Amino acid sequence: MSKKTHTRREFIKSSTAAAVGVGIGLPSMVVGRQQNASPNDKVVFGLIGCGGMGAANMRNFCTLPDVEVAAVCDVDSSRMPGDIKFVEDKFGRKPDVYSDYRKMLERKDIDAIIVGTPDHWHALNFIHACEAGKDVYQEKPISHNIVEAKAMIAAQKRFKVISQVGTWQRSDPEFTNSIAYVRSGKLGRVTHCRAWIADGTKIGKKQPIAVSSTFDYNTWIGPAKFVPYQENKTHWNWRWVLNTGGGLTTDWGVHMMDIALLGMSKSQDIVMPTEVTAHGGLWALDDDDRDAPDSIEAIYKFKDPDFMMTWSVLRDHPGKPGHCTEFVGADGRTVRCWRGGWSILDPDGKELPKEEFPKAHNGHWSNFIECVKSRAKPRATFGSVAQTTIVCHLSNAALFSGETVRWDKSKMDIVGKAGKDTSAYDREYRKPYVLPKY
Ligand SMILES: NC(=O)c1ccc[n+]([C@@H]2O[C@H](COP(=O)([O-])OP(=O)(O)OC[C@H]3O[C@@H](n4cnc5c(N)ncnc54)[C@H](O)[C@@H]3O)[C@@H](O)[C@H]2O)c1
């Protein structure tokens, strides 16, 4: 560890001790960084969830000069060698390796955690990291359901950790320009937002088999309902299985609807729908083990400003990008954005001149590092992306219940019973797992 890092830790230790001493009452395990930490310090990471997006995030952080990786953790050791080698090549020493993330969280030399596990593990990983005083780069969607999202928001507020969510589109110019254009009023009044993803992924049909000796499947399934191991329902594919994911609505909806919601809001405190209805089912893909719907049309209604938003999961969208967010103005002009571009179209589909708005001076990952040091709010604050995640869960709650689901922003809850009896709202945790509620 660098001398600078050591000095910073001493600062943190002494300032935390001082805080406890004057009766602020932080639990002894909380060692979150305080304001005024030196901007020259290194941020030391631990990674939970190797091999996929967690590993990609770690690599992105490691392009920055002021980052170290102390440890990596996974419940499947076969997922780890690439990440161990990456850290060794980068820093000249292997990371410490864990299979139990709670042991990794006990380390005082780790400042921040990357949560790159499947959605059904996010709530516990995140809340336990908060309890340990770690800042968190949290993958999206923040949770598997609404009740978990609320518990996570409470923990983040309680422990005051800095958390950036992996909705990196919030840092990319095609999306930030579109949001800025709509917010500037240049599109005029917006009556409709549309977001969609065209996808037809199949996970195939497989029988339960013996689990490989490298894989602790029992821990992988964690708080979710225990089901016999099927290889096609675990790594990567868990997103198309409702026991562990929320289908494309939480996987991609959280990216694409996030942009619509931000454009229609004045700040990161995003406008929330008052009600949602949704239709769809597993209609397009036969002979497959997935149970997440492949065809969805959800309609959200908003008040102040009054507009509606549709979310579509479908097989094709001829002549348009396969994933997209659109803002439709009252005069028929449309702002359209996707990964790779954005455009302003007149009512006949002709492209109109665009305007470039000031770019952020940093990327999504360096924004997190800056905020860990400064304690400022990152670009994808936890509370804000929690709101977008809840918007996604509301679509699933409406679809699974077949009812119109209503949301009360001030109470941060579903109004009445419609939608509450769904996996998008809540789940029973498998013993011995318990969702901490602060
Ligand atoms: N922001 C983006 O653009 C983006 C892109 C892809 C995925 N993601 C998100 O990243 C997360 C991971 O997705 P993925 O596709 O990389 O999944 P994955 O299945 O490929 O990888 C997840 C890893 O986590 C491990 N894991 C599971 N439970 C664990 C636990 N309790 N402790 C330690 N390790 C555990 C698994 O064994 C696996 O190796 C998801 O939330 C997903 O939505 C985000």
The ligand as an SDF file (V2000), in Angstrom:
LIG
                    3D

 44 48  0  0  0  0  0  0  0  0999 V2000
  -24.0060   -1.5770  -16.4970 N   0  0  0  0  0  0  0  0  0  0  0  0
  -24.0260   -2.4200  -17.5190 C   0  0  0  0  0  0  0  0  0  0  0  0
  -23.9670   -2.0290  -18.6760 O   0  0  0  0  0  0  0  0  0  0  0  0
  -24.1240   -3.9070  -17.2240 C   0  0  0  0  0  0  0  0  0  0  0  0
  -23.8350   -4.8520  -18.2230 C   0  0  0  0  0  0  0  0  0  0  0  0
  -23.9150   -6.2040  -17.8760 C   0  0  0  0  0  0  0  0  0  0  0  0
  -24.2970   -6.5750  -16.5940 C   0  0  0  0  0  0  0  0  0  0  0  0
  -24.5880   -5.6240  -15.6720 N   0  0  0  0  0  0  0  0  0  0  0  0
  -24.9900   -5.9690  -14.2990 C   0  0  0  0  0  0  0  0  0  0  0  0
  -23.8590   -6.5580  -13.6430 O   0  0  0  0  0  0  0  0  0  0  0  0
  -24.2870   -7.5240  -12.6990 C   0  0  0  0  0  0  0  0  0  0  0  0
  -23.6030   -8.8510  -13.0020 C   0  0  0  0  0  0  0  0  0  0  0  0
  -24.0250   -9.2980  -14.2630 O   0  0  0  0  0  0  0  0  0  0  0  0
  -23.1300  -10.3290  -15.1000 P   0  0  0  0  0  0  0  0  0  0  0  0
  -23.7720  -10.4670  -16.4090 O   0  0  0  0  0  0  0  0  0  0  0  0
  -21.7020   -9.9260  -15.0340 O   0  0  0  0  0  0  0  0  0  0  0  0
  -23.3640  -11.6680  -14.2380 O   0  0  0  0  0  0  0  0  0  0  0  0
  -22.4870  -12.9960  -14.2140 P   0  0  0  0  0  0  0  0  0  0  0  0
  -23.4070  -14.0930  -13.8480 O   0  0  0  0  0  0  0  0  0  0  0  0
  -21.7190  -13.1190  -15.5050 O   0  0  0  0  0  0  0  0  0  0  0  0
  -21.4060  -12.7270  -13.0580 O   0  0  0  0  0  0  0  0  0  0  0  0
  -21.7840  -12.6220  -11.7220 C   0  0  0  0  0  0  0  0  0  0  0  0
  -20.7080  -13.2770  -10.8630 C   0  0  0  0  0  0  0  0  0  0  0  0
  -21.0890  -13.0830   -9.4810 O   0  0  0  0  0  0  0  0  0  0  0  0
  -20.7730  -14.2800   -8.7810 C   0  0  0  0  0  0  0  0  0  0  0  0
  -21.5610  -14.3280   -7.5400 N   0  0  0  0  0  0  0  0  0  0  0  0
  -22.8750  -14.6000   -7.3650 C   0  0  0  0  0  0  0  0  0  0  0  0
  -23.2200  -14.5100   -6.0740 N   0  0  0  0  0  0  0  0  0  0  0  0
  -22.0960  -14.1920   -5.3970 C   0  0  0  0  0  0  0  0  0  0  0  0
  -21.8140  -13.9450   -4.0240 C   0  0  0  0  0  0  0  0  0  0  0  0
  -22.7510  -14.0110   -3.0790 N   0  0  0  0  0  0  0  0  0  0  0  0
  -20.5520  -13.6460   -3.6670 N   0  0  0  0  0  0  0  0  0  0  0  0
  -19.5680  -13.5630   -4.6050 C   0  0  0  0  0  0  0  0  0  0  0  0
  -19.7830  -13.7800   -5.9270 N   0  0  0  0  0  0  0  0  0  0  0  0
  -21.0320  -14.0860   -6.3160 C   0  0  0  0  0  0  0  0  0  0  0  0
  -21.1180  -15.3760   -9.7590 C   0  0  0  0  0  0  0  0  0  0  0  0
  -20.5490  -16.6090   -9.3990 O   0  0  0  0  0  0  0  0  0  0  0  0
  -20.5910  -14.7890  -11.0580 C   0  0  0  0  0  0  0  0  0  0  0  0
  -19.2430  -15.1520  -11.2670 O   0  0  0  0  0  0  0  0  0  0  0  0
  -25.8100   -7.5910  -12.8420 C   0  0  0  0  0  0  0  0  0  0  0  0
  -26.4000   -6.7940  -11.8690 O   0  0  0  0  0  0  0  0  0  0  0  0
  -26.0760   -7.0140  -14.2220 C   0  0  0  0  0  0  0  0  0  0  0  0
  -27.3550   -6.4320  -14.3440 O   0  0  0  0  0  0  0  0  0  0  0  0
  -24.4860   -4.3010  -15.9660 C   0  0  0  0  0  0  0  0  0  0  0  0
  1  2  1  0
  2  3  2  0
  2  4  1  0
  4  5  1  0
  4 44  2  0
  5  6  2  0
  6  7  1  0
  7  8  2  0
  8  9  1  0
  8 44  1  0
  9 10  1  0
  9 42  1  0
 10 11  1  0
 11 12  1  0
 11 40  1  0
 12 13  1  0
 13 14  1  0
 14 15  2  0
 14 16  1  0
 14 17  1  0
 17 18  1  0
 18 19  2  0
 18 20  1  0
 18 21  1  0
 21 22  1  0
 22 23  1  0
 23 24  1  0
 23 38  1  0
 24 25  1  0
 25 26  1  0
 25 36  1  0
 26 27  1  0
 26 35  1  0
 27 28  2  0
 28 29  1  0
 29 30  1  0
 29 35  2  0
 30 31  1  0
 30 32  2  0
 32 33  1  0
 33 34  2  0
 34 35  1  0
 36 37  1  0
 36 38  1  0
 38 39  1  0
 40 41  1  0
 40 42  1  0
 42 43  1  0
M  CHG  2   8   1  16  -1
M  END
$$$$
